[in-house]
Amino acid sequence: MKIDLHCHTKQIKSGDGSGRNVTKELFCRKIFDADVKIVAITNHNSFDKEQFCDFKDAVSENCQLWPGVEIDIKQYNHSRWHLIVIANPDNVETFSNSVNKLFSGENLETCTHTIKEVYDCLNKCDVIYIAHFHKKPAISEEDRQDLFNIVNDSSRVFDETSDNRTLGVFANYGYNVMIGSDVKDWNQYELSTFADLRLPIANFQQFCMLAKRDETIINTLLNKRETYNLIASPHKSVKIPITIYQDVNIIFGQKGTGKSEILSSLYNQMLSNGMNCKKYIGSEKDDDFKALLKTQDMDRDLSKIEANGCDEELKRIFEWNDTNPTMFQSYINWYSTKDNSKNKSRMKITDSTALVVDNPQRYTLYSSDRKSIKQLIKTLKSINCELYLDDNDISRLNKSISKIEQNNYKLLLRDIIDIKSTEITNYSLEKIKNIADRNSDTVSKPSSTGFREFANNRLSLLRDINVIKKVLAKPEYNERTILGTIEEKGTIYINKKYRFLCKDSKTAEFSVGITKLNKIVDLINEIANEFESSSISTKINELVLLCNEENIVSLKSFLGLSKQIVTESNEEYLPSNGEKGILLLQRTLSEDADAYFLDEPELGMGNSFIDTNIRPIISSLAKQHKTIVVATHNANIAVRTLPYLSIFRTHQNGEYNTYIGNPFNDKLKNISDETDVKSWTKESLHTLERGKEAFYERKSIYETSGE
């Protein structure tokens, strides 16, 4: 829930700039574009009640508007700083009168007030105070203590930082920090930085109760989210009832207290409940990354490279037998015996030559179409055409398909008759010659020289071989899917490579040994180059033997499968150990699921990356009502995600204890002893960051100045 508790709508002081002036129409549009749900109007040293009421009515359906003012404070001889005061909108009339009284007769450009003056005048309006903190002009530490002492209610005092980075550091350690747009140009308002309230509130009173860590209101707000009652098991003999939220749930504590086991037990229960769950284990990233590059999820799908398996071509090659031309001696025998029988000499048919068997030009086409037509009819029968066509359309469709089938059959039958009649004629001729030869001391004239059949048989073999070679020469196909992003490397992809056997192929790409595959391809090339050779049959026999050994009946066996990690420019990239974790975690969180379970996701990653890349994704998933369970030692994850549930595990004097709580009431309660209550903030500081010493060391690094 985005809120903006530092918003200007008017140029009051000369340094404000005209970009702070905004019309009602622009205000409404920009608030809607930015999707901000609470806005406090906090102009310098003034409050325009008429504008406030006008704007409030205009945005009432989408956004709450709270009245406020930004005041110049000067205590004693200290430097001047800014204090924002925001009032309960129910008290807008009183607040308007009080602000007018405070600044009556003052020069709004130069006037200053003390904290006590502001408190005495405005506190009756039920207000909260937000001081510039590490943001120019910033409150001093001495004045900050005065502010707390005068207000006497720390839940009503907030610190405003200059940027999200500084806010994050101080938020990690219990500071009530806030950030607002401090808008300077309304045309750019939606690009501003806004605070994001983890628990959506309905009004100003709920906001104050939440800031006060009121347990009743916190539980009410928390319970708006769906929950799951599960059993956490840090050890197989230990069963702990746990209610997790459809939001961020954190498991933290000392090493060796069963955090990973708890996470795993919750994961298994959610899976058994039928939930779609994704899991990432930081310590197993090496094995997971290796598994990611395995090809079990890839099919040897020849359509990927627009190829067929050449099953028919291979079958014909395996069954191929050479035919020899008619020996010249057969003609000599005919000529030398042709006058031995006068009766036979009168049978001129014995001198006839065979008819040439030529398949009609379109026979192959008709035959192929016949198979396709039958498949089409079978497919259409499986479709309920009544869902898409009326009776007339169905009738016309059936008639058209029937007509295609009948005409194809007629044309195919005509060609088959032509072919078979020629074959029968030649068969009969050979039989007559054989009978005549047996009954006379003669040899009939050969029906054919045999060269035509010999040449056609060899050319048919060559055609099949060339088809196979052409398919094997098909270019590779690459299929990229986004894996994640790495700083300075950009988007990283998993590339699925499909390619036929080539000089760069690796053994792991194939289910058949690459040595045998290379031998088979070499034989295919030799057959193509030596198809006129007398030893061609020997080559064919070697080819058949090798293919039979590996049961190769299709070119699928020659399609190599592999995966690579590549960059945007398609260059192969070998991620470091830490980068493997980054990519796997990004991939896990990008997959659609009901719940995500992350075990020490920070392993091998820098704090900066966790905070700027991973934490926002976790928070975004929570807003989508996803369940996220994280076992972690990282403060940016355990603290800055503001989990709905924190599970804290301890081990002391041989005793294990489990505490549950959340950052909103700053409590962690021992599930076995309700009187044993720890501070969520203190335990987070101690367990995740080694106490405030580490915090102050980090603070000095991250602290930045702001305007």
C-alpha positions as CSV (number, residue, x, y, z in Angstrom):
1,M,0.0,0.0,0.0
2,K,1.8,3.1,-1.2
3,I,1.6,6.2,1.0
4,D,3.0,9.7,0.5
5,L,3.2,11.7,3.8
6,H,5.3,14.5,2.4
7,C,3.5,16.1,-0.6
8,H,3.4,19.7,-1.8
9,T,0.6,21.2,-3.9
10,K,1.7,24.9,-3.8
11,Q,4.7,27.1,-4.2
12,I,4.8,28.9,-0.9
13,K,8.5,29.8,-0.5
14,S,10.8,31.1,-3.3
15,G,12.8,27.9,-3.2
16,D,9.8,25.7,-3.9
17,G,9.6,26.2,-7.6
18,S,6.5,26.6,-9.7
19,G,6.4,22.8,-10.4
20,R,4.8,22.3,-7.0
21,N,1.7,24.2,-8.1
22,V,-0.9,21.6,-9.3
23,T,-4.4,21.8,-10.6
24,K,-7.1,19.5,-9.2
25,E,-7.3,17.6,-12.6
26,L,-3.5,17.0,-12.7
27,F,-3.5,16.0,-9.0
28,C,-6.2,13.4,-9.5
29,R,-4.6,11.9,-12.6
30,K,-1.1,11.7,-11.1
31,I,-2.3,10.2,-7.8
32,F,-4.2,7.5,-9.8
33,D,-1.1,6.9,-12.1
34,A,1.2,6.5,-9.1
35,D,-1.4,4.2,-7.3
36,V,-0.8,6.0,-4.0
37,K,-3.5,5.2,-1.5
38,I,-2.8,7.8,1.2
39,V,-1.4,11.4,0.6
40,A,-0.7,14.1,3.2
41,I,-0.7,17.6,1.8
42,T,2.2,19.3,3.6
43,N,3.0,22.7,2.1
44,H,5.5,25.0,3.7
45,N,4.3,27.0,6.7
46,S,0.6,27.1,5.5
47,F,-2.5,25.0,5.0
48,D,-5.1,25.7,2.4
49,K,-8.3,24.1,3.7
50,E,-10.4,25.0,0.7
51,Q,-7.9,23.3,-1.7
52,F,-7.6,20.3,0.7
53,C,-11.4,19.7,0.8
54,D,-11.6,20.2,-3.0
55,F,-8.8,17.7,-3.7
56,K,-10.1,15.3,-1.1
57,D,-13.5,15.0,-2.7
58,A,-11.9,14.6,-6.1
59,V,-9.8,11.6,-5.1
60,S,-12.0,10.0,-2.5
61,E,-12.8,6.9,-4.5
62,N,-9.1,6.0,-4.9
63,C,-7.1,7.7,-2.1
64,Q,-7.3,9.1,1.4
65,L,-6.2,12.7,1.9
66,W,-4.7,13.8,5.2
67,P,-4.1,17.4,6.2
68,G,-0.5,18.5,7.1
69,V,2.1,21.2,7.1
70,E,5.9,21.4,6.8
71,I,7.4,23.8,9.4
72,D,10.8,25.5,9.7
73,I,12.2,24.7,13.2
74,K,15.0,26.5,15.0
75,Q,15.9,25.5,18.6
76,Y,18.2,27.7,20.6
77,N,21.3,28.4,18.4
78,H,21.0,25.2,16.5
79,S,20.7,24.9,12.7
80,R,17.3,25.2,11.1
81,W,15.5,22.0,10.1
82,H,12.1,20.9,8.8
83,L,9.3,19.2,10.7
84,I,6.2,17.8,9.0
85,V,3.0,17.7,11.1
86,I,0.1,15.6,9.9
87,A,-3.3,15.6,11.5
88,N,-6.3,13.3,11.8
89,P,-8.5,14.3,8.8
90,D,-11.5,14.2,11.1
91,N,-10.0,17.3,12.8
92,V,-9.3,19.3,9.6
93,E,-11.3,22.3,10.8
94,T,-9.4,22.6,14.0
95,F,-6.1,21.9,12.3
96,S,-6.7,24.7,9.7
97,N,-7.5,27.2,12.4
98,S,-4.5,26.2,14.5
99,V,-2.1,26.5,11.5
100,N,-3.5,29.9,10.6
101,K,-3.0,31.0,14.3
102,L,0.6,29.6,14.4
103,F,1.6,31.6,11.3
104,S,-0.6,34.7,11.8
105,G,1.4,37.8,10.9
106,E,4.5,35.8,10.0
107,N,6.7,36.0,6.9
108,L,6.2,32.5,5.5
109,E,9.6,32.8,3.7
110,T,11.7,33.3,6.8
111,C,9.7,32.4,9.9
112,T,10.8,29.7,12.3
113,H,9.3,28.1,15.4
114,T,10.4,25.9,18.3
115,I,9.3,22.3,18.8
116,K,7.3,23.4,21.9
117,E,5.5,26.1,20.0
118,V,4.4,23.7,17.3
119,Y,3.4,21.1,19.9
120,D,1.3,23.5,22.0
121,C,-0.5,24.8,18.9
122,L,-1.1,21.6,16.9
123,N,-1.0,18.5,19.2
124,K,-4.6,18.9,20.1
125,C,-5.5,18.0,16.5
126,D,-4.4,14.3,17.0
127,V,-1.1,14.6,15.0
128,I,2.0,12.7,14.0
129,Y,5.4,14.3,13.6
130,I,8.0,13.6,10.8
131,A,11.4,15.2,11.1
132,H,14.0,15.5,8.3
133,F,16.5,12.9,9.3
134,H,19.8,12.5,7.3
135,K,18.0,14.7,4.8
136,K,18.8,18.4,4.4
137,P,17.9,20.5,6.3
138,A,18.2,17.7,8.9
139,I,17.3,17.6,12.6
140,S,20.3,17.4,15.0
141,E,20.5,14.5,17.5
142,E,20.0,16.9,20.4
143,D,16.8,18.4,18.8
144,R,15.6,14.9,18.0
145,Q,15.8,14.0,21.7
146,D,13.9,17.2,22.5
147,L,11.2,16.2,20.0
148,F,10.8,12.8,21.6
149,N,10.7,14.4,25.1
150,I,8.1,17.0,24.2
151,V,5.8,14.7,22.3
152,N,6.2,12.0,24.9
153,D,4.9,9.3,22.6
154,S,7.6,7.7,20.4
155,S,4.9,6.1,18.2
156,R,3.9,9.5,17.0
157,V,7.4,10.5,15.9
158,F,9.0,9.5,12.6
159,D,12.2,10.2,10.8
160,E,12.2,11.0,7.1
161,T,15.3,9.9,5.2
162,S,16.6,11.1,1.8
163,D,16.5,7.8,-0.1
164,N,15.4,4.2,0.2
165,R,19.0,2.9,0.9
166,T,19.3,5.0,4.0
167,L,15.7,4.2,5.0
168,G,16.5,0.5,4.7
169,V,19.5,0.6,7.0
170,F,17.7,2.5,9.7
171,A,14.5,0.5,9.3
172,N,16.5,-2.7,9.9
173,Y,17.3,-1.5,13.4
174,G,14.1,-0.3,14.8
175,Y,13.9,3.4,13.7
176,N,10.5,4.7,12.8
177,V,11.5,5.9,9.3
178,M,9.4,7.3,6.6
179,I,10.0,8.6,3.0
180,G,7.8,10.9,1.0
181,S,7.8,12.2,-2.6
182,D,8.6,15.8,-1.5
183,V,7.3,16.5,-5.0
184,K,9.0,19.3,-7.0
185,D,7.4,18.7,-10.4
186,W,3.9,17.3,-10.6
187,N,4.4,16.2,-14.2
188,Q,6.9,13.7,-12.9
189,Y,5.1,12.7,-9.7
190,E,4.6,9.0,-10.4
191,L,8.4,8.7,-10.7
192,S,8.8,9.7,-7.1
193,T,9.9,7.4,-4.3
194,F,7.0,6.4,-2.0
195,A,6.8,4.5,1.3
196,D,5.1,1.1,1.1
197,L,2.9,0.2,4.0
198,R,3.1,-3.6,4.5
199,L,-0.3,-3.8,6.4
200,P,-3.0,-2.0,4.5
201,I,-4.9,0.4,6.8
202,A,-8.4,2.0,6.5
203,N,-7.8,5.3,8.2
204,F,-5.6,7.6,10.2
205,Q,-6.6,6.0,13.5
206,Q,-5.4,2.5,12.3
207,F,-2.1,4.1,11.1
208,C,-1.5,5.4,14.6
209,M,-2.4,2.2,16.3
210,L,-0.1,0.3,13.9
211,A,2.7,2.7,14.7
212,K,1.9,2.1,18.4
213,R,2.2,-1.7,17.7
214,D,-1.3,-2.2,19.1
215,E,-1.6,-6.0,19.1
216,T,-5.4,-6.1,18.4
217,I,-5.2,-3.9,15.3
218,I,-2.1,-5.7,14.1
219,N,-3.8,-9.1,14.4
220,T,-6.8,-7.8,12.7
221,L,-4.8,-6.5,9.8
222,L,-2.6,-9.6,9.6
223,N,-5.7,-11.9,9.5
224,K,-7.0,-10.3,6.4
225,R,-4.5,-12.6,4.6
226,E,-5.2,-16.3,4.1
227,T,-3.4,-18.7,6.5
228,Y,-2.3,-22.3,6.4
229,N,-2.2,-24.4,9.6
230,L,0.8,-26.7,9.2
231,I,3.2,-28.8,11.4
232,A,6.8,-27.7,11.5
233,S,9.3,-30.4,12.2
234,P,12.9,-29.3,13.0
235,H,13.5,-33.0,13.8
236,K,11.5,-36.1,12.9
237,S,10.6,-36.5,16.6
238,V,9.5,-32.9,17.0
239,K,6.1,-31.6,15.8
240,I,5.3,-27.9,16.2
241,P,1.9,-26.4,15.0
242,I,2.6,-23.4,12.9
243,T,0.2,-21.0,11.1
244,I,1.9,-19.4,8.1
245,Y,0.5,-16.6,6.0
246,Q,-0.1,-16.0,2.3
247,D,2.7,-13.5,2.5
248,V,6.3,-13.5,3.7
249,N,7.3,-15.9,6.4
250,I,10.8,-15.9,7.8
251,I,12.7,-18.7,9.7
252,F,15.9,-17.4,11.4
253,G,18.0,-18.3,14.4
254,Q,21.2,-19.9,15.4
255,K,23.0,-22.4,13.2
256,G,22.1,-26.1,13.8
257,T,18.6,-25.3,15.2
258,G,16.7,-27.1,12.4
259,K,15.7,-24.1,10.2
260,S,16.2,-26.0,7.0
261,E,14.3,-29.0,8.3
262,I,11.4,-26.8,9.3
263,L,11.3,-25.3,5.8
264,S,11.4,-28.7,4.2
265,S,8.6,-30.0,6.4
266,L,6.4,-27.1,5.5
267,Y,7.2,-27.5,1.8
268,N,6.3,-31.2,1.8
269,Q,2.9,-30.5,3.6
270,M,2.0,-27.7,1.1
271,L,2.8,-30.1,-1.8
272,S,0.7,-32.8,-0.3
273,N,-2.1,-30.3,0.0
274,G,-2.1,-29.9,-3.7
275,M,-0.3,-26.6,-3.8
276,N,2.0,-25.7,-6.7
277,C,5.3,-25.1,-4.8
278,K,8.8,-24.0,-5.9
279,K,11.9,-24.6,-3.9
280,Y,15.4,-23.2,-3.9
281,I,18.2,-24.4,-1.6
282,G,21.3,-22.2,-1.6
283,S,23.7,-25.0,-0.5
284,E,22.6,-27.2,-3.5
285,K,23.0,-24.6,-6.2
286,D,26.0,-26.5,-7.9
287,D,24.0,-29.7,-8.3
288,D,20.9,-27.8,-9.3
289,F,22.8,-25.9,-11.9
290,K,24.2,-29.1,-13.4
291,A,20.7,-30.6,-13.5
292,L,19.5,-27.5,-15.3
293,L,21.9,-28.2,-18.1
294,K,20.8,-31.8,-18.5
295,T,18.7,-32.6,-21.6
296,Q,16.1,-35.0,-20.2
297,D,13.4,-32.4,-20.9
298,M,14.4,-32.1,-24.6
299,D,12.8,-34.4,-27.2
300,R,14.7,-35.5,-30.3
301,D,12.1,-33.6,-32.3
302,L,13.1,-33.3,-35.9
303,S,10.5,-30.7,-36.6
304,K,12.6,-28.3,-34.6
305,I,15.0,-28.2,-37.5
306,E,12.3,-28.7,-40.1
307,A,13.5,-32.2,-41.0
308,N,12.1,-35.7,-41.3
309,G,13.6,-38.9,-40.1
310,C,14.1,-40.4,-43.6
311,D,12.5,-43.6,-42.4
312,E,11.4,-44.7,-45.9
313,E,14.8,-43.9,-47.4
314,L,16.7,-45.8,-44.8
315,K,14.3,-48.8,-45.2
316,R,14.9,-48.9,-48.9
317,I,18.7,-48.6,-48.5
318,F,18.6,-51.5,-45.9
319,E,16.7,-53.7,-48.3
320,W,18.7,-52.6,-51.4
321,N,20.2,-55.3,-53.6
322,D,22.3,-54.7,-56.7
323,T,21.1,-55.8,-60.1
324,N,23.5,-56.9,-62.8
325,P,23.2,-56.2,-66.6
326,T,22.6,-59.2,-68.8
327,M,25.9,-61.1,-69.4
328,F,27.1,-61.0,-73.0
329,Q,27.4,-64.8,-72.9
330,S,23.6,-65.0,-72.8
331,Y,23.4,-63.3,-76.2
332,I,26.1,-65.7,-77.5
333,N,24.1,-68.7,-76.2
334,W,21.0,-67.4,-77.9
335,Y,22.6,-66.7,-81.2
336,S,24.4,-70.1,-81.3
337,T,21.2,-72.1,-80.5
338,K,18.5,-70.2,-82.2
339,D,18.4,-72.6,-85.2
340,N,18.4,-75.8,-83.2
341,S,14.6,-76.0,-83.2
342,K,12.5,-75.1,-86.2
343,N,9.3,-75.2,-84.1
344,K,10.7,-72.7,-81.7
345,S,12.0,-70.5,-84.4
346,R,8.4,-70.1,-85.5
347,M,7.6,-68.7,-82.0
348,K,8.6,-65.1,-82.6
349,I,7.5,-64.2,-79.1
350,T,10.7,-65.9,-77.8
351,D,12.7,-63.1,-79.5
352,S,10.6,-60.3,-77.9
353,T,12.1,-57.8,-75.5
354,A,10.5,-56.8,-72.2
355,L,8.3,-53.7,-72.0
356,V,9.9,-50.8,-70.2
357,V,8.4,-50.4,-66.7
358,D,8.2,-46.7,-66.1
359,N,6.0,-45.5,-63.2
360,P,3.6,-42.9,-64.5
361,Q,4.7,-39.4,-63.7
362,R,2.0,-38.7,-61.0
363,Y,1.9,-42.2,-59.5
364,T,4.1,-41.2,-56.5
365,L,2.1,-38.0,-55.9
366,Y,-1.2,-39.9,-56.0
367,S,0.1,-42.6,-53.7
368,S,1.4,-40.0,-51.1
369,D,-1.8,-38.0,-51.3
370,R,-3.8,-41.2,-50.6
371,K,-2.1,-41.6,-47.2
372,S,-2.7,-37.9,-46.4
373,I,-6.4,-38.1,-47.4
374,K,-6.9,-41.2,-45.2
375,Q,-5.3,-39.4,-42.2
376,L,-7.5,-36.3,-42.9
377,I,-10.7,-38.4,-42.8
378,K,-9.5,-40.1,-39.6
379,T,-8.8,-36.7,-38.0
380,L,-12.1,-35.2,-39.0
381,K,-14.0,-38.1,-37.5
382,S,-12.4,-37.3,-34.2
383,I,-13.7,-33.7,-34.3
384,N,-17.3,-32.8,-33.3
385,C,-17.9,-30.6,-36.3
386,E,-21.4,-29.7,-35.0
387,L,-19.7,-27.3,-32.6
388,Y,-18.4,-25.2,-35.5
389,L,-20.6,-25.9,-38.6
390,D,-24.3,-26.2,-39.3
391,D,-25.8,-29.2,-41.0
392,N,-25.4,-27.7,-44.5
393,D,-21.8,-26.9,-44.0
394,I,-21.1,-30.4,-42.6
395,S,-22.8,-32.0,-45.5
396,R,-20.8,-29.9,-48.0
397,L,-17.6,-30.7,-46.2
398,N,-18.2,-34.4,-46.2
399,K,-19.2,-34.4,-49.9
400,S,-16.0,-32.5,-50.8
401,I,-13.8,-34.8,-48.9
402,S,-15.6,-37.8,-50.3
403,K,-15.1,-36.4,-53.8
404,I,-11.4,-35.9,-53.2
405,E,-11.0,-39.4,-51.9
406,Q,-12.9,-41.0,-54.9
407,N,-11.0,-39.0,-57.6
408,N,-7.7,-39.8,-56.0
409,Y,-8.6,-43.4,-55.9
410,K,-9.6,-43.4,-59.6
411,L,-6.4,-41.7,-60.7
412,L,-4.2,-44.0,-58.5
413,L,-6.0,-47.1,-59.7
414,R,-5.4,-46.1,-63.3
415,D,-1.7,-45.8,-62.8
416,I,-1.5,-49.0,-60.8
417,I,-3.3,-50.8,-63.6
418,D,-0.7,-49.4,-66.1
419,I,2.2,-50.5,-63.9
420,K,0.9,-53.9,-63.1
421,S,-0.2,-54.7,-66.6
422,T,3.3,-54.1,-67.8
423,E,4.8,-56.2,-65.0
424,I,2.4,-59.1,-65.8
425,T,3.2,-58.9,-69.5
426,N,6.9,-59.1,-68.8
427,Y,6.4,-61.9,-66.3
428,S,4.4,-63.9,-68.8
429,L,7.0,-63.3,-71.5
430,E,9.7,-64.7,-69.3
431,K,7.6,-67.8,-68.4
432,I,6.9,-68.5,-72.1
433,K,10.6,-68.3,-72.9
434,N,11.5,-70.6,-70.0
435,I,9.0,-73.2,-71.1
436,A,10.2,-73.0,-74.7
437,D,13.8,-73.3,-73.6
438,R,13.1,-76.4,-71.5
439,N,11.3,-78.1,-74.5
440,S,14.0,-77.4,-77.1
441,D,17.8,-77.4,-77.2
442,T,17.8,-73.6,-77.4
443,V,18.3,-70.5,-75.3
444,S,15.8,-67.6,-75.8
445,K,17.0,-64.1,-76.6
446,P,17.4,-62.1,-73.4
447,S,14.3,-59.9,-72.8
448,S,16.5,-56.9,-71.8
449,T,20.1,-55.9,-71.7
450,G,19.5,-55.2,-68.0
451,F,21.5,-52.0,-68.1
452,R,18.4,-49.8,-67.6
453,E,17.4,-51.7,-64.5
454,F,21.0,-51.7,-63.3
455,A,21.3,-48.0,-63.7
456,N,17.9,-47.1,-62.3
457,N,18.6,-49.3,-59.2
458,R,21.9,-47.5,-58.6
459,L,20.4,-44.0,-59.2
460,S,17.5,-44.9,-56.9
461,L,20.1,-45.7,-54.2
462,L,21.9,-42.4,-54.9
463,R,18.7,-40.4,-54.6
464,D,17.9,-41.9,-51.2
465,I,21.5,-41.3,-50.0
466,N,21.4,-37.7,-51.2
467,V,18.1,-37.1,-49.4
468,I,19.7,-38.3,-46.2
469,K,22.8,-36.2,-46.7
470,K,20.7,-33.1,-47.4
471,V,18.7,-33.7,-44.1
472,L,22.0,-34.2,-42.1
473,A,23.2,-30.9,-43.5
474,K,20.3,-29.0,-42.0
475,P,21.4,-26.0,-39.9
476,E,21.1,-26.2,-36.2
477,Y,18.1,-24.8,-34.2
478,N,18.5,-22.8,-31.0
479,E,15.8,-22.2,-28.5
480,R,16.5,-19.6,-25.8
481,T,14.7,-19.0,-22.6
482,I,15.5,-16.3,-20.0
483,L,17.3,-17.6,-17.0
484,G,18.0,-14.3,-15.2
485,T,20.2,-11.2,-15.2
486,I,23.7,-10.6,-14.0
487,E,25.1,-7.2,-13.4
488,E,27.3,-6.0,-16.3
489,K,26.4,-9.1,-18.3
490,G,22.8,-8.3,-18.8
491,T,20.2,-11.0,-19.6
492,I,21.4,-14.6,-19.3
493,Y,19.7,-17.4,-21.2
494,I,19.5,-21.2,-21.3
495,N,20.0,-22.2,-24.9
496,K,18.6,-25.5,-26.1
497,K,20.6,-26.6,-29.2
498,Y,19.3,-29.1,-31.7
499,R,21.8,-30.1,-34.4
500,F,22.7,-33.0,-36.5
501,L,26.0,-34.8,-36.1
502,C,28.9,-32.4,-37.1
503,K,32.6,-31.9,-36.4
504,D,31.8,-29.9,-33.3
505,S,29.4,-32.5,-31.8
506,K,30.0,-33.9,-28.3
507,T,29.4,-37.5,-27.1
508,A,26.9,-36.3,-24.5
509,E,24.6,-35.0,-27.2
510,F,23.5,-38.4,-28.4
511,S,21.9,-41.6,-27.1
512,V,24.1,-43.6,-29.5
513,G,27.9,-43.6,-29.4
514,I,29.3,-40.8,-31.4
515,T,32.1,-43.0,-32.9
516,K,29.5,-45.3,-34.5
517,L,27.4,-42.4,-35.7
518,N,30.5,-40.9,-37.4
519,K,31.3,-44.3,-39.0
520,I,27.7,-44.5,-40.4
521,V,27.9,-40.9,-41.8
522,D,31.3,-41.8,-43.4
523,L,29.8,-44.9,-45.0
524,I,26.9,-42.8,-46.3
525,N,29.4,-40.4,-47.9
526,E,31.4,-43.2,-49.4
527,I,28.3,-44.8,-50.9
528,A,27.4,-41.4,-52.4
529,N,30.9,-41.0,-53.9
530,E,31.3,-44.6,-55.1
531,F,27.8,-45.5,-56.2
532,E,29.1,-46.7,-59.6
533,S,31.7,-49.0,-57.8
534,S,31.4,-52.8,-58.0
535,S,32.0,-52.9,-54.2
536,I,28.9,-50.9,-53.4
537,S,27.0,-53.9,-52.0
538,T,29.8,-54.4,-49.4
539,K,29.4,-50.8,-48.3
540,I,25.6,-51.2,-48.0
541,N,26.1,-54.4,-45.9
542,E,28.5,-52.5,-43.5
543,L,26.0,-49.7,-43.2
544,V,23.1,-52.1,-42.4
545,L,25.2,-54.0,-39.8
546,L,26.2,-50.8,-38.0
547,C,22.6,-49.5,-38.0
548,N,21.2,-52.8,-36.8
549,E,23.7,-52.9,-33.9
550,E,22.2,-49.6,-32.5
551,N,18.6,-50.2,-33.8
552,I,18.9,-47.1,-36.0
553,V,15.8,-46.8,-38.3
554,S,15.6,-43.0,-38.4
555,L,17.8,-40.0,-38.5
556,K,16.5,-39.1,-35.0
557,S,19.6,-40.9,-33.7
558,F,21.8,-38.3,-35.4
559,L,20.1,-35.3,-33.8
560,G,22.2,-34.0,-31.0
561,L,20.7,-32.3,-27.9
562,S,22.6,-29.9,-25.7
563,K,22.2,-26.9,-23.4
564,Q,24.4,-23.9,-22.9
565,I,24.3,-20.7,-20.8
566,V,24.6,-17.8,-23.2
567,T,24.5,-14.0,-23.1
568,E,22.3,-11.6,-25.1
569,S,24.9,-11.7,-27.9
570,N,24.7,-15.6,-27.9
571,E,28.2,-16.0,-26.5
572,E,28.6,-19.0,-24.2
573,Y,29.1,-17.9,-20.6
574,L,30.3,-19.8,-17.6
575,P,28.8,-18.3,-14.4
576,S,30.8,-18.2,-11.2
577,N,29.6,-20.1,-8.2
578,G,27.8,-17.0,-6.8
579,E,26.2,-16.2,-10.2
580,K,24.8,-19.7,-10.4
581,G,22.9,-19.0,-7.2
582,I,21.7,-15.7,-8.5
583,L,20.4,-17.2,-11.8
584,L,18.8,-20.2,-10.1
585,L,17.1,-18.0,-7.5
586,Q,15.8,-15.6,-10.1
587,R,14.5,-18.5,-12.2
588,T,12.7,-20.0,-9.2
589,L,11.0,-16.7,-8.2
590,S,10.0,-16.0,-11.8
591,E,8.1,-19.3,-12.1
592,D,4.4,-19.2,-11.4
593,A,3.5,-21.0,-8.2
594,D,1.3,-20.8,-5.1
595,A,4.2,-20.9,-2.7
596,Y,8.0,-20.4,-2.7
597,F,10.4,-22.0,-0.3
598,L,13.9,-20.6,-0.1
599,D,16.6,-22.1,2.1
600,E,19.5,-19.6,2.7
601,P,19.1,-17.9,-0.7
602,E,21.8,-15.4,0.2
603,L,24.6,-17.9,0.0
604,G,27.3,-16.7,-2.4
605,M,25.5,-13.4,-3.0
606,G,26.4,-9.8,-1.9
607,N,24.1,-7.8,0.4
608,S,23.7,-5.2,-2.2
609,F,22.3,-7.7,-4.8
610,I,20.0,-9.3,-2.2
611,D,18.6,-5.9,-1.2
612,T,18.2,-4.4,-4.7
613,N,17.2,-7.5,-6.7
614,I,15.9,-10.3,-4.6
615,R,14.1,-8.6,-1.7
616,P,11.9,-6.5,-4.1
617,I,10.9,-9.7,-5.9
618,I,9.9,-11.4,-2.7
619,S,7.9,-8.3,-1.6
620,S,6.2,-8.2,-5.0
621,L,5.2,-11.9,-4.8
622,A,3.7,-11.1,-1.3
623,K,1.6,-8.4,-2.8
624,Q,0.3,-11.0,-5.3
625,H,-0.9,-13.0,-2.3
626,K,1.8,-15.7,-2.8
627,T,3.2,-17.6,0.2
628,I,6.9,-17.2,0.7
629,V,8.8,-19.1,3.3
630,V,12.5,-18.2,3.8
631,A,15.1,-19.7,6.1
632,T,17.9,-17.1,6.2
633,H,20.7,-15.3,8.1
634,N,20.4,-12.2,5.9
635,A,19.0,-9.0,7.5
636,N,17.8,-7.5,4.3
637,I,15.6,-10.5,3.7
638,A,14.6,-11.3,7.3
639,V,14.0,-7.7,8.3
640,R,13.3,-5.5,5.3
641,T,10.6,-7.8,3.9
642,L,8.6,-7.0,7.1
643,P,7.4,-10.6,7.4
644,Y,3.9,-11.4,8.5
645,L,5.4,-14.3,10.5
646,S,8.9,-14.7,12.0
647,I,9.9,-18.2,13.4
648,F,12.9,-17.8,15.6
649,R,14.9,-20.9,16.8
650,T,17.3,-20.9,19.7
651,H,19.5,-23.5,21.4
652,Q,20.8,-22.9,24.9
653,N,22.0,-25.3,27.6
654,G,21.0,-28.3,25.5
655,E,17.4,-27.0,25.1
656,Y,15.8,-25.9,21.8
657,N,13.1,-23.3,21.8
658,T,10.8,-21.9,19.1
659,Y,9.5,-18.3,19.1
660,I,6.9,-16.8,16.8
661,G,6.0,-13.2,16.2
662,N,6.3,-10.3,13.7
663,P,7.9,-6.9,13.4
664,F,4.7,-5.0,13.7
665,N,4.2,-5.7,17.4
666,D,8.0,-6.3,18.0
667,K,7.4,-9.5,19.8
668,L,8.6,-13.1,19.6
669,K,6.7,-15.4,21.9
670,N,7.9,-18.8,23.0
671,I,5.3,-21.3,21.8
672,S,5.9,-23.4,24.9
673,D,5.9,-20.6,27.4
674,E,3.7,-17.5,26.8
675,T,5.5,-15.6,29.5
676,D,8.8,-15.9,27.6
677,V,8.7,-13.0,25.2
678,K,11.6,-11.5,23.3
679,S,12.0,-8.3,21.2
680,W,11.7,-9.0,17.5
681,T,14.0,-6.1,16.8
682,K,16.7,-7.0,19.4
683,E,16.8,-10.7,18.4
684,S,17.0,-9.7,14.7
685,L,19.8,-7.3,15.4
686,H,21.7,-9.9,17.5
687,T,21.1,-12.9,15.3
688,L,21.3,-11.4,11.9
689,E,23.8,-8.5,12.3
690,R,25.9,-9.2,15.4
691,G,24.3,-6.3,17.3
692,K,24.3,-2.5,16.9
693,E,28.1,-2.4,16.5
694,A,27.7,-3.9,13.1
695,F,24.7,-1.6,12.4
696,Y,26.7,1.5,13.1
697,E,29.5,0.3,10.9
698,R,27.1,-0.2,8.0
699,K,25.3,3.0,8.8
700,S,28.5,5.0,8.1
701,I,28.9,3.2,4.8
702,Y,25.3,3.7,3.5
703,E,24.5,7.1,5.0
704,T,23.9,9.7,2.3
705,S,23.0,13.3,2.2
706,G,19.9,14.7,0.5
707,E,18.2,17.9,-0.4
